[in-house]
Structure formats: structure tokens, C-alpha cells
Amino acid sequence: MEKAIYSRLDLNDITNPKIREFNEILSDLLTMNEVQQLDEFSQHLNTTRLQHSLNVAYYTFLICRKFNWHTKEATRAALLHDLFHYDWREKTHEGWHPALHPRIALENARKIADVTPLMADCIVKHMWPMTLKAPRYKEGWVITGMDKYCATLECIHQSSSIVRKSAAVMYLASFISFIHLG
């Protein structure tokens, strides 16, 4: 883990107070084998599931910290939102992946961490609108949005540079507009 996608900050730079706070929130989880195993799975093109989860956690951390929301719970939930250990492209699981994996991630998260009701809601509802139930908490809306935002950036990042820059700017502008209107 060096950087979150499109971030200028090195996530290993503990001289930066913001990065140190981010790492302190996640330090126990990041040492766990169940979390480290996410590095073995591709999530979006060449982005591993662990890197995707770190990307979502980092941007969730920044937003929740800025608004003084439940930063620790949201950041931890964001890291654990895709805590499942199968390749979702293969049919080795029963059910529709967008509805199935949030429940599996929550079940796995409860095995390795104390999961608060806020965290549980954020994890199990992060795939909205693919699942019918919307997040109950504002932190859940942040994770839901950052999940889509990071997935898009991860795919765009691996595209041509002109497409990448214009698409990233357009997506960010539309997401910011959504936050202000919503």
C-alpha cells in the first residue's frame, strides 16, 4: 500500500498526521490474514481487492473526517466492505454476486472485528442501488459513493490518459453535485 488511487499522499508516510490517523484506525485490521488475503484477488481490472478496499477506506476517511462524522467506524467498514474470498467472475458461489457479497463480507467482518450497527449497515448496503435497501447512515452513503467512485477510477486509470483525465473529472464533478443536492 503506497497511495490511494489519484492521491498525492503516501499511505506509509506516518510523519503526516492525517495519514498517521488513517493508519491507526486500520492498523489491527491490516495485519490480519483475512484482510491481507484480499491482495490475492483482482477486483477491477488490475486493482486488487485489498487496494480497492484501501482506496474506498481512504476517501471515506477524508470525507467523514472533514464533516466530523463517525470517521473510525466508517473507515473500518469501508476497508471491510468487500471482505470475501472468491473470484466474483467465476460461478463458484450461489446467488447474484451484487446481493450476495455484502452479506458474506459482513459475516467475515464479524469474525475478525467488533462490528457496530453503523458498520454493519454500511457493509451490507454498500451495493445500493443494486440491492433494494439503501444505507441508513450518512457514513453508509459515503461508502456507497466512494465504492462506485473508486471502482470507476480504477478502471479509468488503466485506460488511455486522455480518456482517463476527462472521465475522472466528469465523474468527480457529478459525484460532488450529487452530494450537494442530496
Phi, psi and omega in degrees: 000113176247309181219154167280154183304130180064015175270148176271345187267137176280123182290353176263357183277085183284000172284341177276120184302324180294316180292321178299317178297315178303312181294324179295324179295325187254356191305317181293322181291321184291343178271351184280138180303320181299326178280315180299330179297339178297339178291347181272354184245134174281134180255299179233107183054247183263010178271129179285161178297324178295314180297318177301314181296322176294320177301310180297317181296319182296311181289328173297315178304311182298316182291311182295323177296317180300320183264005179058042176268191182285077188296314183296310181298316182294317181296317179294318178297321179297319178296325186267000188297335179240041182277073175225151190239060172212160177276112185293347179280342180262149181271059179260005182231156180266126175111173181278117188309312182301331178270331185280312190294330176297323178290321177295317179299318179296316178300316179292322179297320180294337179284337186242351184210161170284120182250116179283165176303322178298313180298316180300315180297317179298316182291310188286342182248011184292346181267007177301137011267009178294332172254156190284330184270127179277156177302145180273331186250152179299327177296326177294324176294323178296312181298317178301313179293317181292329176299313180291318180300310182294320178300318179295313180298322180297322178286317180296320183303332182265008177264183179296155187296321180293313178298317183301309184293314182292320180292320180296317179295315180297317181294316180297317179298318180291323179292318178296320176299319179298317180297316182291327180278329185275000000 
